[in-house]
Amino acid sequence: MCDYNNYQISISNELISIKNRIRNFIGNNHWGEDGRYKEVILRDIISEKLPGSVSCGTGFAVGSDNRISTQIDIIVYRNDIPLLFKKSDFVIVSQEAVLGMIEVKTSLTSGNIEETVEKSHENGALIDRKIFNGIFSYNNYNSNDSAELRITDKIERALREHSGKVDHICFGKDNFLKYWEDGLPQGQPNNKYRLYKIYDLAFGYFISNLIEECYIAVCEQPLPRTLKNVFYPIENTKEAYTAETLIL
């Protein structure tokens, strides 16, 4: 029988293992290079799972009013819409092609959470429709090894000021935050963030949500049941693992 839960855990293990392998070579003296490699590691894993009609790179997006984003660590885009520019993995895309964008951080901390959310919000606001707009942090909040995360005043202030445009945040491998706009889970209020404590599964669930949204956008149908079982293996859904809810 397939073990989808351990498959998703293996994604976390793979990301952490490759990150640490690179750190063994470059040590602590090349923080800029270290950050870029973290983007490449995540981008490669995402690329393996995207539908064939979707790609990802790094670069800029141009909005419908001809404004351009700041540099986006990972842009996920449709292949059936012409790119404005492409050189290797560096792209400039029109807002019509964008399916998702991700800001990649080594750590989210009390010192950078508001700035990071603001940057992601402003880039997402250039796109005139809903897309996946996520922040992926390799370490738990404040680089603390403890998985016990709460929605602090700084996190709440950042989310309230920029509500909805940033809709997925991964605080290390154990904590996953998702914005619910349409009242899901069933019977719950609209417009809320939910923090899930899903040990070793946050990386996998972050990526799975991205892949599902891309699939729905390009295939115009719900995710097949088999893929749903693979992407979301927690029995009785992750709602049982809700740590906090922030209603906006």
Accessible surface in RSA format (square Angstrom, percent):
REM  Atomic radii and reference values for relative SASA: ProtOr
REM  Chains: A
REM  Algorithm: Lee & Richards
REM  Probe-radius: 1.40
REM  Slices: 20
REM RES _ NUM      All-atoms   Total-Side   Main-Chain    Non-polar    All polar
REM                ABS   REL    ABS   REL    ABS   REL    ABS   REL    ABS   REL
RES MET A   1   238.74 123.6 150.41  99.5  88.33 210.3 125.81 107.0 112.92 149.6
RES CYS A   2    87.39  66.1  62.92  70.2  24.47  57.5  15.56  39.4  71.83  77.5
RES ASP A   3    79.59  55.7  62.29  62.0  17.30  40.9  35.33  83.1  44.26  44.1
RES TYR A   4    67.33  31.4  63.91  36.4   3.42   8.9  43.53  32.7  23.80  29.3
RES ASN A   5    57.24  39.5  55.71  53.8   1.53   3.7  20.84  50.2  36.40  35.2
RES ASN A   6    83.43  57.5  78.79  76.1   4.64  11.2  21.72  52.3  61.71  59.6
RES TYR A   7    89.52  41.8  82.48  46.9   7.04  18.3  69.99  52.6  19.53  24.1
RES GLN A   8     1.72   1.0   1.72   1.3   0.00   0.0   0.00   0.0   1.72   1.3
RES ILE A   9    38.65  22.0  38.65  28.8   0.00   0.0  38.65  27.8   0.00   0.0
RES SER A  10    50.79  42.9  47.77  63.7   3.02   7.0  36.74  78.2  14.05  19.7
RES ILE A  11     6.95   4.0   6.80   5.1   0.15   0.4   6.95   5.0   0.00   0.0
RES SER A  12     0.51   0.4   0.51   0.7   0.00   0.0   0.51   1.1   0.00   0.0
RES ASN A  13    84.29  58.1  79.23  76.6   5.06  12.2  27.49  66.2  56.79  54.9
RES GLU A  14    75.11  43.1  68.24  51.6   6.88  16.4  27.34  52.9  47.77  39.0
RES LEU A  15     0.00   0.0   0.00   0.0   0.00   0.0   0.00   0.0   0.00   0.0
RES ILE A  16    44.39  25.3  44.39  33.1   0.00   0.0  44.39  32.0   0.00   0.0
RES SER A  17    50.12  42.3  41.12  54.9   9.00  20.7  28.72  61.2  21.39  30.0
RES ILE A  18    45.56  25.9  45.56  33.9   0.00   0.0  45.56  32.8   0.00   0.0
RES LYS A  19    33.38  16.3  32.18  19.7   1.20   2.9   6.53   5.9  26.85  28.6
RES ASN A  20    66.32  45.7  65.54  63.3   0.78   1.9  21.31  51.3  45.01  43.5
RES ARG A  21   133.79  56.2 131.71  67.1   2.08   5.0  54.70  74.8  79.09  47.9
RES ILE A  22    33.94  19.3  32.61  24.3   1.33   3.2  33.94  24.4   0.00   0.0
RES ARG A  23    62.85  26.4  60.81  31.0   2.03   4.8  28.96  39.6  33.89  20.5
RES ASN A  24   125.47  86.5  89.11  86.1  36.35  87.5  27.96  67.3  97.51  94.2
RES PHE A  25   178.99  89.6 145.05  89.8  33.95  88.3 147.53  89.4  31.46  90.0
RES ILE A  26    38.80  22.1  30.04  22.4   8.76  21.1  35.19  25.3   3.61   9.8
RES GLY A  27    29.29  36.1   0.00   N/A  29.29  36.1  27.45  75.3   1.84   4.1
RES ASN A  28    91.71  63.2  82.38  79.6   9.33  22.5  19.47  46.9  72.24  69.8
RES ASN A  29   128.94  88.9  99.96  96.6  28.98  69.8  22.18  53.4 106.75 103.2
RES HIS A  30    87.80  48.0  83.33  57.9   4.47  11.4  52.02  53.6  35.78  41.6
RES TRP A  31   150.83  60.5 139.28  67.4  11.56  27.1 121.51  64.8  29.32  47.6
RES GLY A  32    44.61  55.0   0.00   N/A  44.61  55.0  34.25  94.0  10.37  23.2
RES GLU A  33    73.24  42.1  72.19  54.6   1.06   2.5  30.46  58.9  42.78  34.9
RES ASP A  34     3.49   2.4   3.41   3.4   0.07   0.2   1.08   2.5   2.41   2.4
RES GLY A  35    24.58  30.3   0.00   N/A  24.58  30.3  22.62  62.1   1.96   4.4
RES ARG A  36   141.46  59.4 140.59  71.7   0.88   2.1  63.02  86.1  78.44  47.5
RES TYR A  37   105.24  49.1 104.72  59.6   0.52   1.4  56.74  42.6  48.50  59.8
RES LYS A  38     4.67   2.3   4.67   2.9   0.00   0.0   4.01   3.6   0.66   0.7
RES GLU A  39    32.17  18.5  32.17  24.3   0.00   0.0   0.50   1.0  31.67  25.9
RES VAL A  40    56.04  36.9  56.04  50.7   0.00   0.0  56.04  48.7   0.00   0.0
RES ILE A  41    10.33   5.9   6.32   4.7   4.01   9.7   9.99   7.2   0.34   0.9
RES LEU A  42     0.00   0.0   0.00   0.0   0.00   0.0   0.00   0.0   0.00   0.0
RES ARG A  43    18.95   8.0  18.95   9.7   0.00   0.0   2.18   3.0  16.77  10.2
RES ASP A  44    79.98  56.0  77.60  77.2   2.38   5.6  21.83  51.4  58.15  58.0
RES ILE A  45     4.95   2.8   4.95   3.7   0.00   0.0   4.95   3.6   0.00   0.0
RES ILE A  46     0.00   0.0   0.00   0.0   0.00   0.0   0.00   0.0   0.00   0.0
RES SER A  47    55.67  47.0  38.42  51.3  17.25  39.7  29.77  63.4  25.90  36.3
RES GLU A  48   127.79  73.4  87.03  65.8  40.75  97.0  46.90  90.7  80.89  66.0
RES LYS A  49    52.67  25.7  32.41  19.9  20.26  48.2  24.78  22.3  27.88  29.7
RES LEU A  50    19.44  10.8   2.13   1.5  17.31  43.5   2.13   1.5  17.31  46.6
RES PRO A  51    28.30  20.6  14.66  13.4  13.64  49.6  27.34  22.6   0.97   6.0
RES GLY A  52    80.88  99.7   0.00   N/A  80.88  99.7  46.29 127.0  34.59  77.5
RES SER A  53    53.77  45.4  44.21  59.0   9.56  22.0  43.39  92.4  10.38  14.5
RES VAL A  54     8.57   5.6   0.00   0.0   8.57  20.7   0.00   0.0   8.57  23.2
RES SER A  55    35.26  29.8  31.24  41.7   4.02   9.3  14.69  31.3  20.57  28.8
RES CYS A  56    14.09  10.7   0.00   0.0  14.09  33.1   0.00   0.0  14.09  15.2
RES GLY A  57     0.68   0.8   0.00   N/A   0.68   0.8   0.68   1.9   0.00   0.0
RES THR A  58    22.33  15.9  22.33  22.6   0.00   0.0  20.67  27.8   1.66   2.5
RES GLY A  59     0.00   0.0   0.00   N/A   0.00   0.0   0.00   0.0   0.00   0.0
RES PHE A  60    49.45  24.7  49.45  30.6   0.00   0.0  49.45  30.0   0.00   0.0
RES ALA A  61     0.15   0.1   0.15   0.2   0.00   0.0   0.15   0.2   0.00   0.0
RES VAL A  62    29.52  19.4  28.32  25.6   1.20   2.9  28.32  24.6   1.20   3.3
RES GLY A  63     4.02   5.0   0.00   N/A   4.02   5.0   0.00   0.0   4.02   9.0
RES SER A  64    75.69  64.0  42.02  56.1  33.67  77.6  29.05  61.9  46.64  65.3
RES ASP A  65    85.51  59.9  58.38  58.1  27.13  64.2  46.90 110.4  38.62  38.5
RES ASN A  66   128.69  88.7 105.86 102.3  22.83  55.0  25.34  61.0 103.35  99.9
RES ARG A  67   137.04  57.5 131.64  67.1   5.40  12.9  65.30  89.2  71.74  43.5
RES ILE A  68    98.55  56.1  76.68  57.1  21.87  52.7  76.68  55.2  21.87  59.4
RES SER A  69     6.20   5.2   0.03   0.0   6.17  14.2   2.19   4.7   4.00   5.6
RES THR A  70    77.08  54.8  70.92  71.9   6.16  14.7  75.63 101.6   1.46   2.2
RES GLN A  71    82.21  46.0  77.41  56.6   4.80  11.4  24.37  51.9  57.84  43.9
RES ILE A  72     3.99   2.3   3.99   3.0   0.00   0.0   3.99   2.9   0.00   0.0
RES ASP A  73    17.16  12.0  16.82  16.7   0.34   0.8   0.34   0.8  16.82  16.8
RES ILE A  74     0.00   0.0   0.00   0.0   0.00   0.0   0.00   0.0   0.00   0.0
RES ILE A  75     0.00   0.0   0.00   0.0   0.00   0.0   0.00   0.0   0.00   0.0
RES VAL A  76     0.00   0.0   0.00   0.0   0.00   0.0   0.00   0.0   0.00   0.0
RES TYR A  77     7.67   3.6   7.67   4.4   0.00   0.0   2.86   2.1   4.81   5.9
RES ARG A  78    53.10  22.3  53.02  27.0   0.08   0.2   5.14   7.0  47.97  29.1
RES ASN A  79    73.93  51.0  43.23  41.8  30.70  73.9  28.46  68.5  45.47  44.0
RES ASP A  80    95.01  66.6  60.30  60.0  34.72  82.1  45.44 107.0  49.57  49.4
RES ILE A  81    46.64  26.5  44.58  33.2   2.06   5.0  44.89  32.3   1.75   4.8
RES PRO A  82   113.84  83.0  97.59  89.0  16.25  59.1 109.40  90.3   4.45  27.6
RES LEU A  83    51.87  28.9  25.66  18.4  26.21  65.9  25.66  18.0  26.21  70.5
RES LEU A  84   102.68  57.2  69.43  49.7  33.25  83.6  72.63  51.0  30.05  80.9
RES PHE A  85    96.51  48.3  89.39  55.4   7.12  18.5  96.51  58.5   0.00   0.0
RES LYS A  86   108.80  53.1  83.27  51.1  25.53  60.8  56.36  50.7  52.44  55.9
RES LYS A  87   147.68  72.0 143.49  88.0   4.19  10.0  88.18  79.4  59.50  63.4
RES SER A  88    90.30  76.3  64.17  85.6  26.13  60.2  49.09 104.5  41.22  57.7
RES ASP A  89    73.15  51.2  70.51  70.2   2.64   6.2  10.12  23.8  63.04  62.9
RES PHE A  90    64.98  32.5  63.41  39.3   1.56   4.1  63.41  38.4   1.56   4.5
RES VAL A  91     0.26   0.2   0.26   0.2   0.00   0.0   0.26   0.2   0.00   0.0
RES ILE A  92    42.30  24.1  42.30  31.5   0.00   0.0  42.30  30.5   0.00   0.0
RES VAL A  93     0.00   0.0   0.00   0.0   0.00   0.0   0.00   0.0   0.00   0.0
RES SER A  94    19.80  16.7  19.80  26.4   0.00   0.0  17.76  37.8   2.04   2.9
RES GLN A  95     7.62   4.3   7.52   5.5   0.11   0.3   1.20   2.6   6.42   4.9
RES GLU A  96    89.48  51.4  81.91  62.0   7.56  18.0  45.98  88.9  43.50  35.5
RES ALA A  97     0.00   0.0   0.00   0.0   0.00   0.0   0.00   0.0   0.00   0.0
RES VAL A  98     0.00   0.0   0.00   0.0   0.00   0.0   0.00   0.0   0.00   0.0
RES LEU A  99    14.19   7.9   8.85   6.3   5.35  13.4   9.55   6.7   4.64  12.5
RES GLY A 100     0.00   0.0   0.00   N/A   0.00   0.0   0.00   0.0   0.00   0.0
RES MET A 101     3.63   1.9   3.57   2.4   0.06   0.1   2.20   1.9   1.43   1.9
RES ILE A 102     1.02   0.6   0.00   0.0   1.02   2.5   0.75   0.5   0.28   0.8
RES GLU A 103    18.11  10.4  15.77  11.9   2.33   5.6   1.94   3.8  16.16  13.2
RES VAL A 104    13.14   8.6   1.45   1.3  11.69  28.2   1.45   1.3  11.69  31.7
RES LYS A 105    56.14  27.4  52.97  32.5   3.17   7.5  11.75  10.6  44.39  47.3
RES THR A 106    46.35  33.0  38.83  39.4   7.52  17.9  29.06  39.0  17.29  26.1
RES SER A 107    14.49  12.2   9.90  13.2   4.59  10.6   8.08  17.2   6.40   9.0
RES LEU A 108     0.14   0.1   0.14   0.1   0.00   0.0   0.14   0.1   0.00   0.0
RES THR A 109    36.93  26.3  36.93  37.4   0.00   0.0  29.34  39.4   7.59  11.5
RES SER A 110    48.02  40.6  46.15  61.6   1.86   4.3  17.54  37.3  30.48  42.7
RES GLY A 111    67.61  83.4   0.00   N/A  67.61  83.4  35.41  97.2  32.20  72.1
RES ASN A 112    31.90  22.0  31.74  30.7   0.16   0.4  17.64  42.5  14.26  13.8
RES ILE A 113     0.46   0.3   0.44   0.3   0.02   0.0   0.44   0.3   0.02   0.0
RES GLU A 114    53.61  30.8  50.80  38.4   2.81   6.7  24.91  48.2  28.70  23.4
RES GLU A 115   125.18  71.9 118.88  89.9   6.30  15.0  45.80  88.6  79.38  64.8
RES THR A 116     5.87   4.2   2.51   2.5   3.35   8.0   3.74   5.0   2.13   3.2
RES VAL A 117     0.28   0.2   0.28   0.3   0.00   0.0   0.28   0.2   0.00   0.0
RES GLU A 118    76.46  43.9  76.46  57.8   0.00   0.0  10.00  19.3  66.46  54.3
RES LYS A 119    62.97  30.7  58.31  35.8   4.66  11.1  37.28  33.6  25.68  27.4
RES SER A 120     5.23   4.4   2.19   2.9   3.04   7.0   3.72   7.9   1.51   2.1
RES HIS A 121    41.49  22.7  41.49  28.8   0.00   0.0  19.79  20.4  21.70  25.3
RES GLU A 122    97.00  55.7  90.99  68.8   6.02  14.3  33.25  64.3  63.76  52.1
RES ASN A 123     7.64   5.3   7.52   7.3   0.12   0.3   0.39   0.9   7.24   7.0
RES GLY A 124     2.37   2.9   0.00   N/A   2.37   2.9   1.01   2.8   1.37   3.1
RES ALA A 125    46.02  42.3  26.30  40.6  19.72  44.9  26.41  37.2  19.61  52.0
RES LEU A 126    12.27   6.8   5.26   3.8   7.01  17.6   7.30   5.1   4.97  13.4
RES ILE A 127     0.89   0.5   0.00   0.0   0.89   2.1   0.00   0.0   0.89   2.4
RES ASP A 128   100.86  70.7  62.14  61.9  38.72  91.6  41.52  97.7  59.34  59.2
RES ARG A 129    88.30  37.1  73.97  37.7  14.33  34.1  66.88  91.4  21.42  13.0
RES LYS A 130   126.17  61.6  93.00  57.1  33.17  79.0  93.41  84.1  32.76  34.9
RES ILE A 131    14.88   8.5   6.05   4.5   8.82  21.3  10.07   7.3   4.81  13.1
RES PHE A 132     0.43   0.2   0.20   0.1   0.23   0.6   0.20   0.1   0.23   0.7
RES ASN A 133     2.25   1.6   2.25   2.2   0.00   0.0   0.60   1.4   1.66   1.6
RES GLY A 134     0.08   0.1   0.00   N/A   0.08   0.1   0.00   0.0   0.08   0.2
RES ILE A 135     0.00   0.0   0.00   0.0   0.00   0.0   0.00   0.0   0.00   0.0
RES PHE A 136     0.00   0.0   0.00   0.0   0.00   0.0   0.00   0.0   0.00   0.0
RES SER A 137     0.00   0.0   0.00   0.0   0.00   0.0   0.00   0.0   0.00   0.0
RES TYR A 138     7.62   3.6   0.01   0.0   7.61  19.8   0.01   0.0   7.61   9.4
RES ASN A 139    45.09  31.1  41.37  40.0   3.72   9.0  10.07  24.2  35.02  33.8
RES ASN A 140    16.56  11.4  12.68  12.3   3.88   9.3   2.19   5.3  14.37  13.9
RES TYR A 141    16.24   7.6  12.02   6.8   4.22  11.0  11.67   8.8   4.57   5.6
RES ASN A 142    71.22  49.1  52.66  50.9  18.56  44.7  18.59  44.7  52.63  50.9
RES SER A 143    61.77  52.2  41.76  55.7  20.02  46.1  30.25  64.4  31.52  44.2
RES ASN A 144    84.88  58.5  76.04  73.5   8.84  21.3  18.04  43.4  66.84  64.6
RES ASP A 145   139.88  98.0 115.66 115.1  24.22  57.3  39.99  94.1  99.89  99.6
RES SER A 146    54.88  46.4  36.53  48.8  18.35  42.3  37.54  79.9  17.34  24.3
RES ALA A 147    14.99  13.8   9.79  15.1   5.20  11.8   9.81  13.8   5.18  13.7
RES GLU A 148   121.19  69.6  97.86  74.0  23.34  55.6  53.62 103.7  67.57  55.2
RES LEU A 149    11.42   6.4   8.87   6.3   2.55   6.4  11.39   8.0   0.03   0.1
RES ARG A 150   132.10  55.5 129.21  65.9   2.89   6.9  60.85  83.2  71.25  43.2
RES ILE A 151    22.85  13.0   6.53   4.9  16.32  39.3   6.70   4.8  16.15  43.8
RES THR A 152    52.61  37.4  44.81  45.4   7.79  18.6  52.24  70.2   0.36   0.5
RES ASP A 153   114.54  80.2 106.97 106.5   7.58  17.9  28.64  67.4  85.91  85.7
RES LYS A 154    78.74  38.4  78.14  47.9   0.60   1.4  41.08  37.0  37.66  40.1
RES ILE A 155     2.05   1.2   2.04   1.5   0.01   0.0   2.04   1.5   0.01   0.0
RES GLU A 156    53.61  30.8  53.61  40.6   0.00   0.0   7.41  14.3  46.19  37.7
RES ARG A 157   100.94  42.4  95.72  48.8   5.22  12.4  45.66  62.4  55.28  33.5
RES ALA A 158     0.83   0.8   0.08   0.1   0.74   1.7   0.83   1.2   0.00   0.0
RES LEU A 159     0.53   0.3   0.53   0.4   0.00   0.0   0.53   0.4   0.00   0.0
RES ARG A 160   108.68  45.6  89.97  45.9  18.71  44.5  44.28  60.5  64.39  39.0
RES GLU A 161   113.51  65.2  79.76  60.3  33.75  80.3  38.63  74.7  74.88  61.1
RES HIS A 162    28.39  15.5  27.74  19.3   0.65   1.7  21.52  22.2   6.87   8.0
RES SER A 163    52.40  44.3  33.38  44.5  19.02  43.8   1.53   3.3  50.87  71.3
RES GLY A 164    19.20  23.7   0.00   N/A  19.20  23.7   8.14  22.3  11.07  24.8
RES LYS A 165    77.43  37.8  70.29  43.1   7.14  17.0  45.31  40.8  32.11  34.2
RES VAL A 166     0.13   0.1   0.10   0.1   0.03   0.1   0.10   0.1   0.03   0.1
RES ASP A 167     3.83   2.7   3.62   3.6   0.21   0.5   1.92   4.5   1.91   1.9
RES HIS A 168     1.79   1.0   1.33   0.9   0.46   1.2   1.56   1.6   0.23   0.3
RES ILE A 169     0.39   0.2   0.39   0.3   0.00   0.0   0.39   0.3   0.00   0.0
RES CYS A 170     0.00   0.0   0.00   0.0   0.00   0.0   0.00   0.0   0.00   0.0
RES PHE A 171     1.70   0.9   1.63   1.0   0.07   0.2   1.70   1.0   0.00   0.0
RES GLY A 172     0.75   0.9   0.00   N/A   0.75   0.9   0.75   2.1   0.00   0.0
RES LYS A 173    66.43  32.4  65.48  40.2   0.95   2.3  44.80  40.3  21.63  23.0
RES ASP A 174     5.59   3.9   5.59   5.6   0.00   0.0   0.00   0.0   5.59   5.6
RES ASN A 175     0.19   0.1   0.19   0.2   0.00   0.0   0.00   0.0   0.19   0.2
RES PHE A 176     0.00   0.0   0.00   0.0   0.00   0.0   0.00   0.0   0.00   0.0
RES LEU A 177     1.25   0.7   0.79   0.6   0.46   1.1   0.79   0.6   0.46   1.2
RES LYS A 178    24.74  12.1  24.68  15.1   0.06   0.1   8.44   7.6  16.30  17.4
RES TYR A 179    26.63  12.4  17.39   9.9   9.24  24.0   5.80   4.4  20.83  25.7
RES TRP A 180    31.30  12.6  30.27  14.7   1.02   2.4  31.30  16.7   0.00   0.0
RES GLU A 181    94.35  54.2  85.36  64.6   8.99  21.4  21.85  42.3  72.50  59.2
RES ASP A 182   100.74  70.6  72.72  72.4  28.02  66.3  42.04  98.9  58.70  58.5
RES GLY A 183     9.68  11.9   0.00   N/A   9.68  11.9   6.40  17.6   3.27   7.3
RES LEU A 184    74.54  41.5  74.54  53.3   0.00   0.0  74.54  52.4   0.00   0.0
RES PRO A 185    25.59  18.7  20.59  18.8   5.00  18.2  25.59  21.1   0.00   0.0
RES GLN A 186   159.28  89.1 138.01 100.9  21.28  50.7  62.21 132.4  97.08  73.6
RES GLY A 187    75.31  92.9   0.00   N/A  75.31  92.9  39.94 109.6  35.38  79.2
RES GLN A 188    70.91  39.7  60.38  44.1  10.53  25.1   1.33   2.8  69.58  52.8
RES PRO A 189    63.89  46.6  51.10  46.6  12.79  46.5  63.26  52.2   0.63   3.9
RES ASN A 190    86.06  59.3  74.50  72.0  11.56  27.8  10.08  24.3  75.98  73.4
RES ASN A 191    63.16  43.6  63.16  61.0   0.00   0.0   7.75  18.7  55.40  53.5
RES LYS A 192     0.20   0.1   0.20   0.1   0.00   0.0   0.20   0.2   0.00   0.0
RES TYR A 193     1.12   0.5   1.12   0.6   0.00   0.0   0.97   0.7   0.15   0.2
RES ARG A 194    29.98  12.6  29.98  15.3   0.00   0.0   0.00   0.0  29.98  18.2
RES LEU A 195     0.72   0.4   0.72   0.5   0.00   0.0   0.72   0.5   0.00   0.0
RES TYR A 196     0.00   0.0   0.00   0.0   0.00   0.0   0.00   0.0   0.00   0.0
RES LYS A 197    26.77  13.1  25.10  15.4   1.67   4.0  25.10  22.6   1.67   1.8
RES ILE A 198     3.01   1.7   0.30   0.2   2.71   6.5   3.01   2.2   0.00   0.0
RES TYR A 199   113.64  53.1 103.37  58.8  10.27  26.7  87.95  66.1  25.69  31.7
RES ASP A 200    43.11  30.2  43.11  42.9   0.00   0.0   1.57   3.7  41.54  41.4
RES LEU A 201    10.46   5.8  10.46   7.5   0.00   0.0  10.46   7.3   0.00   0.0
RES ALA A 202     0.00   0.0   0.00   0.0   0.00   0.0   0.00   0.0   0.00   0.0
RES PHE A 203     0.02   0.0   0.02   0.0   0.00   0.0   0.02   0.0   0.00   0.0
RES GLY A 204     0.24   0.3   0.00   N/A   0.24   0.3   0.00   0.0   0.24   0.5
RES TYR A 205     2.94   1.4   2.94   1.7   0.00   0.0   1.88   1.4   1.06   1.3
RES PHE A 206     0.00   0.0   0.00   0.0   0.00   0.0   0.00   0.0   0.00   0.0
RES ILE A 207     1.67   1.0   1.67   1.2   0.00   0.0   1.67   1.2   0.00   0.0
RES SER A 208     3.99   3.4   3.19   4.3   0.79   1.8   0.79   1.7   3.19   4.5
RES ASN A 209     8.07   5.6   7.52   7.3   0.55   1.3   0.47   1.1   7.60   7.3
RES LEU A 210     0.00   0.0   0.00   0.0   0.00   0.0   0.00   0.0   0.00   0.0
RES ILE A 211     6.44   3.7   6.44   4.8   0.00   0.0   6.44   4.6   0.00   0.0
RES GLU A 212    28.50  16.4  28.50  21.6   0.00   0.0   3.88   7.5  24.62  20.1
RES GLU A 213    42.77  24.6  35.89  27.2   6.87  16.4  26.82  51.9  15.95  13.0
RES CYS A 214     0.87   0.7   0.26   0.3   0.61   1.4   0.50   1.3   0.37   0.4
RES TYR A 215    34.20  16.0  34.20  19.5   0.00   0.0  22.65  17.0  11.54  14.2
RES ILE A 216    76.89  43.8  74.71  55.7   2.18   5.3  74.71  53.8   2.18   5.9
RES ALA A 217    39.39  36.2  21.02  32.4  18.37  41.8  31.85  44.9   7.54  20.0
RES VAL A 218    29.15  19.2   4.64   4.2  24.52  59.1   4.69   4.1  24.46  66.4
RES CYS A 219    50.14  37.9  27.71  30.9  22.43  52.7   9.31  23.6  40.83  44.0
RES GLU A 220   151.80  87.2 118.70  89.8  33.10  78.8  40.57  78.5 111.23  90.8
RES GLN A 221    94.90  53.1  88.94  65.0   5.96  14.2  21.03  44.8  73.87  56.0
RES PRO A 222   106.56  77.7  98.72  90.0   7.84  28.5 100.50  83.0   6.06  37.7
RES LEU A 223     9.17   5.1   0.49   0.4   8.68  21.8   0.49   0.3   8.68  23.4
RES PRO A 224    57.15  41.7  46.10  42.0  11.05  40.2  57.15  47.2   0.00   0.0
RES ARG A 225   194.73  81.8 184.27  93.9  10.46  24.9  64.82  88.6 129.91  78.7
RES THR A 226    89.46  63.6  87.24  88.4   2.22   5.3  52.18  70.1  37.28  56.4
RES LEU A 227    64.97  36.2  64.97  46.5   0.00   0.0  64.97  45.6   0.00   0.0
RES LYS A 228    87.97  42.9  86.15  52.9   1.82   4.3  65.66  59.1  22.32  23.8
RES ASN A 229    72.32  49.9  67.69  65.4   4.63  11.1  12.34  29.7  59.98  58.0
RES VAL A 230    26.20  17.2  26.20  23.7   0.00   0.0  26.20  22.8   0.00   0.0
RES PHE A 231    20.47  10.2  20.47  12.7   0.00   0.0  20.47  12.4   0.00   0.0
RES TYR A 232    48.20  22.5  34.66  19.7  13.54  35.2  34.43  25.9  13.76  17.0
RES PRO A 233    28.22  20.6   2.95   2.7  25.27  91.9   8.93   7.4  19.29 119.9
RES ILE A 234    18.25  10.4   8.72   6.5   9.53  23.0  11.58   8.3   6.68  18.1
RES GLU A 235   143.10  82.2 125.15  94.7  17.96  42.8  50.38  97.5  92.72  75.7
RES ASN A 236   124.37  85.8  96.19  93.0  28.18  67.8  31.14  75.0  93.22  90.1
RES THR A 237    82.86  58.9  74.02  75.0   8.84  21.1  76.67 103.0   6.19   9.4
RES LYS A 238    21.00  10.2  19.73  12.1   1.27   3.0   1.29   1.2  19.71  21.0
RES GLU A 239    43.82  25.2  33.86  25.6   9.96  23.7  30.42  58.8  13.40  10.9
RES ALA A 240    83.51  76.8  39.65  61.2  43.87  99.8  52.90  74.5  30.62  81.1
RES TYR A 241   106.87  49.9  98.00  55.8   8.87  23.1  60.10  45.2  46.77  57.7
RES THR A 242    43.74  31.1  17.30  17.5  26.44  63.0  17.30  23.2  26.44  40.0
RES ALA A 243    27.30  25.1   2.66   4.1  24.64  56.1  10.57  14.9  16.73  44.3
RES GLU A 244    44.53  25.6  37.84  28.6   6.68  15.9  15.19  29.4  29.33  24.0
RES THR A 245    56.64  40.3  24.32  24.7  32.32  77.0  19.45  26.1  37.18  56.2
RES LEU A 246    14.10   7.9  13.46   9.6   0.64   1.6  14.10   9.9   0.00   0.0
RES ILE A 247    89.70  51.0  77.13  57.5  12.57  30.3  77.13  55.5  12.57  34.1
RES LEU A 248    63.06  35.1  13.29   9.5  49.77 125.1  37.13  26.1  25.93  69.8
END  Absolute sums over single chains surface
CHAIN  1 A    11827.5       9598.8       2228.7       6069.3       5758.2
END  Absolute sums over all chains
TOTAL         11827.5       9598.8       2228.7       6069.3       5758.2
